[in-house]
Amino acid sequence: MSTPFSIVMICRNGSREIERTLSGIVGMTDDIVVYDTGSTDGTADLVRRFPVRLVEGEWKGFGPTKNIANALAKHDWILSLDADEVPDDRLKKIMLSFDPPSRSTVYICSFLNFIGDKPLRFGEWGWDKHVRVFNRSVVQWDAEPVHEQLLFSSDVQRKELPGKILHRTVANWTDHRRKMDQYATMNARKYFERGKRSPLWKRLLSPSFTFIHYYVFRLGFLDGMAGLQCAWMTALYTHWKYDRLRQLYRS
């Protein structure tokens, strides 16, 4: 007999992908929670077409908001997804027979990231893995407003699940630039609040090192133009992040 689990996702203005995501996960579990934090693009209306629980609430940063959404789930075991992520057929099959040995186990999922319809197999996103299945009674998200992480004790066992989460992260260059722009602003604010500085050498060298690291050493060039776009935008994000941190100190 399989162990029941809930699928939980937070979203805001996710209309571009959320229909594809919900179509891909309906039937995996008897409890799917979609926590919407103020969409203005019709996302909530799209969600209401599916047999899921829509809850609307405030945005409190990624970590805190995900914890609020997890608390609404029917089951303690959580598969945590974003609105642009859907398990592939192999991972779905594994989850339908999900039977963890104990609640002190977390499960790592491999990601296949896309720019548009192009899968990225190298570079920054080529070997992407994250813990996405866990028991909320022993695991929670941290309080970070961006780039949140799961918190769990050292005695928690990690296991990797077969299959992948298909992550259609950006549709095109414009969408990619917009997303990196938003993350740069949020991370600059986070660094500022923690007293982290933006020295000249970091503003000058970090973007170039970032590009070379992902495009050359992590073989991003093997993904063609999509690999070049990914490495370039990550370098640009790095520049924006430290430049905006400098501006926060100046102001």
LUMSELUM-941204 format. One record per residue (C-alpha): residue in one letter; residue number from 1; x negated, y negated, z. Coordinates in nm, 4 decimals, always signed. Each point is the difference from the previous one (the first is absolute). Layout:
! LUMSELUM-941204
<rec type="A" seq="NUM" east="X" north="Y" up="Z"/>
...
! end
This chain:
! LUMSELUM-941204
<rec type="M" seq="1" east="+0.0000" north="+0.0000" up="+0.0000"/>
<rec type="S" seq="2" east="-0.1442" north="-0.3372" up="-0.0996"/>
<rec type="T" seq="3" east="-0.0446" north="-0.2914" up="+0.2399"/>
<rec type="P" seq="4" east="+0.2326" north="-0.2953" up="-0.0662"/>
<rec type="F" seq="5" east="-0.1610" north="-0.3305" up="-0.0892"/>
<rec type="S" seq="6" east="+0.1086" north="-0.3505" up="-0.0963"/>
<rec type="I" seq="7" east="-0.1243" north="-0.2098" up="-0.2895"/>
<rec type="V" seq="8" east="-0.0525" north="-0.3619" up="+0.1027"/>
<rec type="M" seq="9" east="-0.0894" north="-0.2925" up="-0.2223"/>
<rec type="I" seq="10" east="-0.0104" north="-0.3752" up="+0.0424"/>
<rec type="C" seq="11" east="+0.0612" north="-0.2266" up="-0.2949"/>
<rec type="R" seq="12" east="+0.0506" north="-0.3530" up="-0.1170"/>
<rec type="N" seq="13" east="+0.0781" north="-0.0909" up="-0.3603"/>
<rec type="G" seq="14" east="-0.0739" north="+0.3525" up="-0.1170"/>
<rec type="S" seq="15" east="+0.2585" north="+0.0199" up="-0.2778"/>
<rec type="R" seq="16" east="-0.2618" north="+0.0789" up="-0.2657"/>
<rec type="E" seq="17" east="-0.0775" north="+0.3455" up="+0.1395"/>
<rec type="I" seq="18" east="+0.2408" north="+0.0884" up="+0.2809"/>
<rec type="E" seq="19" east="+0.2542" north="+0.1730" up="-0.2259"/>
<rec type="R" seq="20" east="-0.2703" north="+0.2320" up="-0.1320"/>
<rec type="T" seq="21" east="-0.1197" north="+0.0658" up="+0.3547"/>
<rec type="L" seq="22" east="+0.3428" north="+0.0752" up="+0.1461"/>
<rec type="S" seq="23" east="+0.0931" north="+0.2201" up="-0.2967"/>
<rec type="G" seq="24" east="-0.3163" north="+0.1984" up="+0.0692"/>
<rec type="I" seq="25" east="+0.0537" north="+0.0557" up="+0.3734"/>
<rec type="V" seq="26" east="+0.3764" north="+0.0493" up="+0.0362"/>
<rec type="G" seq="27" east="+0.0554" north="+0.3606" up="+0.1042"/>
<rec type="M" seq="28" east="-0.3354" north="+0.0410" up="+0.1756"/>
<rec type="T" seq="29" east="+0.1525" north="-0.0672" up="+0.3429"/>
<rec type="D" seq="30" east="+0.3299" north="-0.0826" up="+0.1662"/>
<rec type="D" seq="31" east="-0.1377" north="-0.3324" up="+0.1276"/>
<rec type="I" seq="32" east="-0.1460" north="-0.2762" up="-0.2181"/>
<rec type="V" seq="33" east="-0.0353" north="-0.3433" up="+0.1612"/>
<rec type="V" seq="34" east="-0.0616" north="-0.3091" up="-0.2139"/>
<rec type="Y" seq="35" east="-0.0825" north="-0.3061" up="+0.2097"/>
<rec type="D" seq="36" east="+0.0432" north="-0.3145" up="-0.2109"/>
<rec type="T" seq="37" east="-0.1569" north="-0.3217" up="+0.1275"/>
<rec type="G" seq="38" east="+0.1824" north="-0.2656" up="-0.1968"/>
<rec type="S" seq="39" east="+0.0003" north="+0.0972" up="-0.3673"/>
<rec type="T" seq="40" east="+0.1347" north="-0.2598" up="-0.2411"/>
<rec type="D" seq="41" east="-0.0312" north="+0.2002" up="-0.3233"/>
<rec type="G" seq="42" east="+0.2899" north="+0.2419" up="+0.0426"/>
<rec type="T" seq="43" east="-0.2016" north="+0.2723" up="+0.1724"/>
<rec type="A" seq="44" east="+0.2638" north="+0.0550" up="+0.2686"/>
<rec type="D" seq="45" east="+0.2726" north="+0.0463" up="-0.2605"/>
<rec type="L" seq="46" east="-0.2090" north="+0.2610" up="-0.1786"/>
<rec type="V" seq="47" east="-0.0644" north="+0.1864" up="+0.3253"/>
<rec type="R" seq="48" east="+0.3734" north="+0.0144" up="+0.0761"/>
<rec type="R" seq="49" east="+0.0512" north="+0.2165" up="-0.3089"/>
<rec type="F" seq="50" east="-0.1860" north="+0.2848" up="+0.1675"/>
<rec type="P" seq="51" east="+0.0892" north="+0.2249" up="+0.2966"/>
<rec type="V" seq="52" east="-0.2492" north="-0.1657" up="+0.2332"/>
<rec type="R" seq="53" east="+0.0208" north="-0.2249" up="+0.3066"/>
<rec type="L" seq="54" east="-0.0656" north="-0.3652" up="-0.0807"/>
<rec type="V" seq="55" east="-0.0970" north="-0.2151" up="+0.2978"/>
<rec type="E" seq="56" east="-0.0710" north="-0.3705" up="-0.0416"/>
<rec type="G" seq="57" east="-0.2300" north="-0.1762" up="+0.2435"/>
<rec type="E" seq="58" east="-0.2803" north="-0.2490" up="+0.0518"/>
<rec type="W" seq="59" east="-0.3511" north="+0.0144" up="-0.1382"/>
<rec type="K" seq="60" east="-0.2541" north="+0.0161" up="+0.2849"/>
<rec type="G" seq="61" east="-0.3117" north="+0.1063" up="-0.1894"/>
<rec type="F" seq="62" east="-0.0703" north="+0.3416" up="-0.1500"/>
<rec type="G" seq="63" east="-0.0901" north="+0.1949" up="+0.3138"/>
<rec type="P" seq="64" east="+0.2728" north="-0.1296" up="+0.2336"/>
<rec type="T" seq="65" east="+0.2669" north="+0.0192" up="-0.2705"/>
<rec type="K" seq="66" east="-0.0857" north="+0.3622" up="-0.0800"/>
<rec type="N" seq="67" east="+0.0256" north="+0.0888" up="+0.3696"/>
<rec type="I" seq="68" east="+0.3453" north="-0.1598" up="+0.0175"/>
<rec type="A" seq="69" east="+0.1095" north="+0.1998" up="-0.3040"/>
<rec type="N" seq="70" east="-0.1427" north="+0.3255" up="+0.1386"/>
<rec type="A" seq="71" east="+0.1978" north="-0.0479" up="+0.3215"/>
<rec type="L" seq="72" east="+0.3208" north="+0.0062" up="-0.2071"/>
<rec type="A" seq="73" east="-0.0702" north="+0.3460" up="-0.1415"/>
<rec type="K" seq="74" east="+0.2090" north="+0.3009" up="+0.0960"/>
<rec type="H" seq="75" east="-0.3003" north="+0.2324" up="+0.0342"/>
<rec type="D" seq="76" east="-0.3377" north="-0.0384" up="+0.1720"/>
<rec type="W" seq="77" east="-0.1937" north="+0.1269" up="-0.3001"/>
<rec type="I" seq="78" east="-0.0455" north="-0.2808" up="-0.2535"/>
<rec type="L" seq="79" east="-0.1008" north="-0.0107" up="-0.3639"/>
<rec type="S" seq="80" east="-0.0955" north="-0.3650" up="-0.0425"/>
<rec type="L" seq="81" east="+0.0352" north="-0.1445" up="-0.3505"/>
<rec type="D" seq="82" east="-0.0022" north="-0.3390" up="-0.1659"/>
<rec type="A" seq="83" east="+0.2636" north="-0.1012" up="-0.2520"/>
<rec type="D" seq="84" east="-0.2364" north="+0.0711" up="-0.2913"/>
<rec type="E" seq="85" east="-0.1108" north="+0.3464" up="+0.1195"/>
<rec type="V" seq="86" east="+0.1552" north="+0.3375" up="-0.0765"/>
<rec type="P" seq="87" east="-0.1295" north="+0.3537" up="+0.0731"/>
<rec type="D" seq="88" east="-0.0780" north="+0.2162" up="-0.3016"/>
<rec type="D" seq="89" east="+0.1735" north="+0.3373" up="-0.0468"/>
<rec type="R" seq="90" east="-0.2697" north="+0.1946" up="+0.1830"/>
<rec type="L" seq="91" east="+0.0131" north="-0.2204" up="+0.3083"/>
<rec type="K" seq="92" east="+0.3810" north="+0.0075" up="-0.0022"/>
<rec type="K" seq="93" east="-0.0067" north="+0.3792" up="+0.0011"/>
<rec type="I" seq="94" east="-0.2430" north="+0.0054" up="+0.2928"/>
<rec type="M" seq="95" east="+0.2157" north="-0.2418" up="+0.2014"/>
<rec type="L" seq="96" east="+0.3129" north="+0.2075" up="-0.0591"/>
<rec type="S" seq="97" east="-0.1686" north="+0.2834" up="+0.1925"/>
<rec type="F" seq="98" east="-0.1766" north="-0.2300" up="+0.2465"/>
<rec type="D" seq="99" east="-0.0886" north="+0.1798" up="+0.3239"/>
<rec type="P" seq="100" east="-0.2761" north="-0.1710" up="+0.2043"/>
<rec type="P" seq="101" east="-0.1747" north="+0.2029" up="+0.2719"/>
<rec type="S" seq="102" east="+0.0357" north="-0.2797" up="+0.2567"/>
<rec type="R" seq="103" east="+0.0979" north="-0.3627" up="+0.0242"/>
<rec type="S" seq="104" east="-0.3699" north="-0.0852" up="+0.0486"/>
<rec type="T" seq="105" east="-0.0725" north="+0.0507" up="-0.3691"/>
<rec type="V" seq="106" east="-0.0066" north="-0.2684" up="-0.2681"/>
<rec type="Y" seq="107" east="+0.0047" north="+0.0649" up="-0.3714"/>
<rec type="I" seq="108" east="-0.2085" north="-0.1744" up="-0.2633"/>
<rec type="C" seq="109" east="+0.1482" north="-0.0615" up="-0.3439"/>
<rec type="S" seq="110" east="-0.2018" north="-0.0632" up="-0.3154"/>
<rec type="F" seq="111" east="+0.1143" north="-0.2891" up="-0.2180"/>
<rec type="L" seq="112" east="+0.0085" north="-0.0409" up="-0.3760"/>
<rec type="N" seq="113" east="+0.0116" north="-0.3740" up="-0.0607"/>
<rec type="F" seq="114" east="+0.1253" north="-0.1632" up="-0.3188"/>
<rec type="I" seq="115" east="-0.0419" north="-0.3329" up="-0.1756"/>
<rec type="G" seq="116" east="+0.3090" north="-0.0005" up="-0.2171"/>
<rec type="D" seq="117" east="+0.0123" north="+0.3542" up="-0.1375"/>
<rec type="K" seq="118" east="-0.3782" north="+0.0505" up="+0.0176"/>
<rec type="P" seq="119" east="-0.1183" north="+0.2312" up="+0.2818"/>
<rec type="L" seq="120" east="-0.3233" north="-0.1038" up="+0.1706"/>
<rec type="R" seq="121" east="-0.2263" north="+0.2968" up="+0.0726"/>
<rec type="F" seq="122" east="-0.3169" north="-0.1901" up="+0.0908"/>
<rec type="G" seq="123" east="-0.1079" north="-0.3288" up="+0.1565"/>
<rec type="E" seq="124" east="+0.1603" north="-0.1440" up="+0.3116"/>
<rec type="W" seq="125" east="+0.3219" north="+0.1973" up="-0.0337"/>
<rec type="G" seq="126" east="-0.1342" north="+0.3230" up="-0.1450"/>
<rec type="W" seq="127" east="-0.0514" north="+0.1929" up="+0.3239"/>
<rec type="D" seq="128" east="+0.2788" north="-0.1621" up="+0.2002"/>
<rec type="K" seq="129" east="+0.1250" north="+0.1989" up="+0.3019"/>
<rec type="H" seq="130" east="+0.2066" north="-0.1023" up="+0.3016"/>
<rec type="V" seq="131" east="+0.1784" north="+0.1580" up="+0.2949"/>
<rec type="R" seq="132" east="+0.3677" north="-0.0228" up="-0.0891"/>
<rec type="V" seq="133" east="+0.1655" north="+0.2878" up="+0.1892"/>
<rec type="F" seq="134" east="-0.0045" north="-0.0157" up="+0.3788"/>
<rec type="N" seq="135" east="+0.2048" north="+0.0347" up="+0.3167"/>
<rec type="R" seq="136" east="+0.1078" north="-0.3400" up="+0.1330"/>
<rec type="S" seq="137" east="-0.0134" north="+0.1241" up="+0.3590"/>
<rec type="V" seq="138" east="-0.3805" north="+0.0142" up="-0.0168"/>
<rec type="V" seq="139" east="-0.0861" north="-0.2284" up="-0.2930"/>
<rec type="Q" seq="140" east="+0.0839" north="-0.3663" up="-0.0629"/>
<rec type="W" seq="141" east="-0.1092" north="-0.2762" up="-0.2310"/>
<rec type="D" seq="142" east="-0.2262" north="-0.2665" up="+0.1446"/>
<rec type="A" seq="143" east="+0.1075" north="-0.3626" up="+0.0360"/>
<rec type="E" seq="144" east="-0.1912" north="-0.1285" up="-0.3024"/>
<rec type="P" seq="145" east="+0.2000" north="-0.2306" up="-0.2275"/>
<rec type="V" seq="146" east="-0.1823" north="+0.1374" up="-0.3078"/>
<rec type="H" seq="147" east="-0.2160" north="+0.3055" up="-0.0774"/>
<rec type="E" seq="148" east="+0.1660" north="+0.1838" up="+0.2857"/>
<rec type="Q" seq="149" east="-0.1344" north="+0.3296" up="+0.1339"/>
<rec type="L" seq="150" east="+0.1501" north="+0.2903" up="+0.1919"/>
<rec type="L" seq="151" east="-0.1074" north="+0.0404" up="+0.3612"/>
<rec type="F" seq="152" east="-0.0494" north="+0.3468" up="+0.1453"/>
<rec type="S" seq="153" east="-0.2307" north="+0.1638" up="+0.2525"/>
<rec type="S" seq="154" east="-0.3166" north="+0.1879" up="-0.0909"/>
<rec type="D" seq="155" east="+0.1551" north="+0.3377" up="+0.0845"/>
<rec type="V" seq="156" east="+0.2583" north="-0.0327" up="-0.2770"/>
<rec type="Q" seq="157" east="-0.0716" north="+0.2482" up="-0.2772"/>
<rec type="R" seq="158" east="-0.0116" north="-0.1188" up="-0.3613"/>
<rec type="K" seq="159" east="+0.1128" north="+0.2145" up="-0.2899"/>
<rec type="E" seq="160" east="+0.0262" north="-0.0753" up="-0.3710"/>
<rec type="L" seq="161" east="+0.3177" north="+0.0753" up="-0.1915"/>
<rec type="P" seq="162" east="-0.0033" north="+0.1310" up="-0.3581"/>
<rec type="G" seq="163" east="+0.1448" north="-0.2227" up="-0.2676"/>
<rec type="K" seq="164" east="-0.0107" north="-0.3767" up="-0.0345"/>
<rec type="I" seq="165" east="+0.1931" north="-0.3168" up="+0.0670"/>
<rec type="L" seq="166" east="+0.0494" north="-0.1845" up="-0.3283"/>
<rec type="H" seq="167" east="-0.0604" north="-0.3672" up="+0.0726"/>
<rec type="R" seq="168" east="+0.1092" north="-0.2422" up="-0.2723"/>
<rec type="T" seq="169" east="-0.1748" north="-0.2846" up="+0.1694"/>
<rec type="V" seq="170" east="+0.0066" north="-0.2732" up="-0.2687"/>
<rec type="A" seq="171" east="+0.1787" north="-0.0349" up="-0.3329"/>
<rec type="N" seq="172" east="-0.2482" north="-0.2220" up="-0.1832"/>
<rec type="W" seq="173" east="-0.2762" north="-0.2606" up="+0.0369"/>
<rec type="T" seq="174" east="+0.2401" north="-0.2726" up="+0.1199"/>
<rec type="D" seq="175" east="+0.1528" north="+0.2266" up="+0.2634"/>
<rec type="H" seq="176" east="-0.3451" north="+0.1142" up="+0.1126"/>
<rec type="R" seq="177" east="-0.1249" north="-0.3573" up="+0.0351"/>
<rec type="R" seq="178" east="+0.3108" north="-0.1031" up="+0.1963"/>
<rec type="K" seq="179" east="-0.0402" north="+0.2894" up="+0.2437"/>
<rec type="M" seq="180" east="-0.3727" north="-0.0648" up="+0.0565"/>
<rec type="D" seq="181" east="+0.0746" north="-0.3695" up="+0.0513"/>
<rec type="Q" seq="182" east="+0.2499" north="+0.0844" up="+0.2750"/>
<rec type="Y" seq="183" east="-0.2330" north="+0.2473" up="+0.1717"/>
<rec type="A" seq="184" east="-0.2905" north="-0.2463" up="-0.0108"/>
<rec type="T" seq="185" east="+0.2069" north="-0.2623" up="+0.1813"/>
<rec type="M" seq="186" east="+0.1219" north="+0.2478" up="+0.2632"/>
<rec type="N" seq="187" east="-0.3479" north="+0.1376" up="+0.0645"/>
<rec type="A" seq="188" east="-0.1556" north="-0.3454" up="+0.0218"/>
<rec type="R" seq="189" east="+0.2553" north="-0.0881" up="+0.2667"/>
<rec type="K" seq="190" east="-0.0697" north="+0.3244" up="+0.1870"/>
<rec type="Y" seq="191" east="-0.3762" north="-0.0650" up="-0.0041"/>
<rec type="F" seq="192" east="+0.0526" north="-0.3595" up="+0.1138"/>
<rec type="E" seq="193" east="+0.2111" north="+0.1080" up="+0.2960"/>
<rec type="R" seq="194" east="-0.2765" north="+0.2423" up="+0.1028"/>
<rec type="G" seq="195" east="-0.2753" north="-0.2592" up="-0.0283"/>
<rec type="K" seq="196" east="-0.1685" north="+0.1602" up="-0.2985"/>
<rec type="R" seq="197" east="-0.2131" north="-0.2417" up="-0.2036"/>
<rec type="S" seq="198" east="-0.0624" north="-0.0482" up="-0.3724"/>
<rec type="P" seq="199" east="-0.3726" north="-0.0752" up="-0.0464"/>
<rec type="L" seq="200" east="-0.1272" north="-0.1205" up="-0.3366"/>
<rec type="W" seq="201" east="-0.1892" north="+0.3218" up="-0.0742"/>
<rec type="K" seq="202" east="+0.3153" north="+0.2054" up="+0.0441"/>
<rec type="R" seq="203" east="+0.2059" north="-0.2246" up="-0.2271"/>
<rec type="L" seq="204" east="-0.2693" north="+0.0196" up="-0.2678"/>
<rec type="L" seq="205" east="-0.1093" north="+0.3640" up="+0.0207"/>
<rec type="S" seq="206" east="+0.3027" north="+0.1997" up="+0.1155"/>
<rec type="P" seq="207" east="+0.2087" north="-0.0376" up="-0.3203"/>
<rec type="S" seq="208" east="-0.2918" north="+0.1101" up="-0.2235"/>
<rec type="F" seq="209" east="-0.0891" north="+0.2913" up="+0.2248"/>
<rec type="T" seq="210" east="+0.3652" north="+0.1068" up="+0.0097"/>
<rec type="F" seq="211" east="+0.0250" north="+0.0036" up="-0.3789"/>
<rec type="I" seq="212" east="-0.3252" north="+0.1939" up="-0.0479"/>
<rec type="H" seq="213" east="+0.0903" north="+0.2478" up="+0.2745"/>
<rec type="Y" seq="214" east="+0.3368" north="+0.0966" up="-0.1458"/>
<rec type="Y" seq="215" east="-0.0676" north="-0.0418" up="-0.3713"/>
<rec type="V" seq="216" east="-0.3472" north="+0.1571" up="-0.0128"/>
<rec type="F" seq="217" east="-0.0719" north="+0.2134" up="+0.3065"/>
<rec type="R" seq="218" east="+0.3582" north="+0.1239" up="+0.0402"/>
<rec type="L" seq="219" east="+0.0239" north="+0.0576" up="-0.3781"/>
<rec type="G" seq="220" east="+0.2865" north="-0.2416" up="-0.0600"/>
<rec type="F" seq="221" east="-0.1235" north="-0.0496" up="-0.3585"/>
<rec type="L" seq="222" east="+0.1247" north="+0.3523" up="-0.0793"/>
<rec type="D" seq="223" east="+0.3574" north="-0.1294" up="+0.0329"/>
<rec type="G" seq="224" east="-0.0519" north="-0.2361" up="-0.2929"/>
<rec type="M" seq="225" east="+0.1691" north="-0.3396" up="+0.0028"/>
<rec type="A" seq="226" east="+0.2127" north="+0.0939" up="+0.3016"/>
<rec type="G" seq="227" east="-0.3182" north="+0.0783" up="+0.1951"/>
<rec type="L" seq="228" east="-0.1493" north="-0.3340" up="-0.1003"/>
<rec type="Q" seq="229" east="+0.3180" north="-0.1802" up="+0.1057"/>
<rec type="C" seq="230" east="+0.0068" north="+0.1743" up="+0.3354"/>
<rec type="A" seq="231" east="-0.3653" north="-0.0772" up="+0.0819"/>
<rec type="W" seq="232" east="+0.0295" north="-0.3600" up="-0.1214"/>
<rec type="M" seq="233" east="+0.3153" north="-0.0704" up="+0.1995"/>
<rec type="T" seq="234" east="-0.1497" north="+0.1512" up="+0.3158"/>
<rec type="A" seq="235" east="-0.3040" north="-0.2259" up="-0.0421"/>
<rec type="L" seq="236" east="+0.2282" north="-0.2997" up="-0.0553"/>
<rec type="Y" seq="237" east="+0.2012" north="+0.0953" up="+0.3093"/>
<rec type="T" seq="238" east="-0.3245" north="+0.0099" up="+0.2006"/>
<rec type="H" seq="239" east="-0.0923" north="-0.3483" up="-0.1212"/>
<rec type="W" seq="240" east="+0.3447" north="-0.1390" up="+0.0796"/>
<rec type="K" seq="241" east="+0.0026" north="+0.1589" up="+0.3447"/>
<rec type="Y" seq="242" east="-0.3269" north="-0.1562" up="+0.1183"/>
<rec type="D" seq="243" east="+0.0615" north="-0.3324" up="-0.1727"/>
<rec type="R" seq="244" east="+0.3403" north="-0.0329" up="+0.1666"/>
<rec type="L" seq="245" east="-0.1534" north="+0.0932" up="+0.3334"/>
<rec type="R" seq="246" east="-0.2483" north="-0.2854" up="-0.0469"/>
<rec type="Q" seq="247" east="+0.2865" north="-0.2349" up="-0.0808"/>
<rec type="L" seq="248" east="+0.1844" north="+0.0999" up="+0.3168"/>
<rec type="Y" seq="249" east="-0.3028" north="-0.0974" up="+0.2098"/>
<rec type="R" seq="250" east="-0.0385" north="-0.3280" up="-0.1896"/>
<rec type="S" seq="251" east="+0.3644" north="-0.0901" up="+0.0560"/>
! end
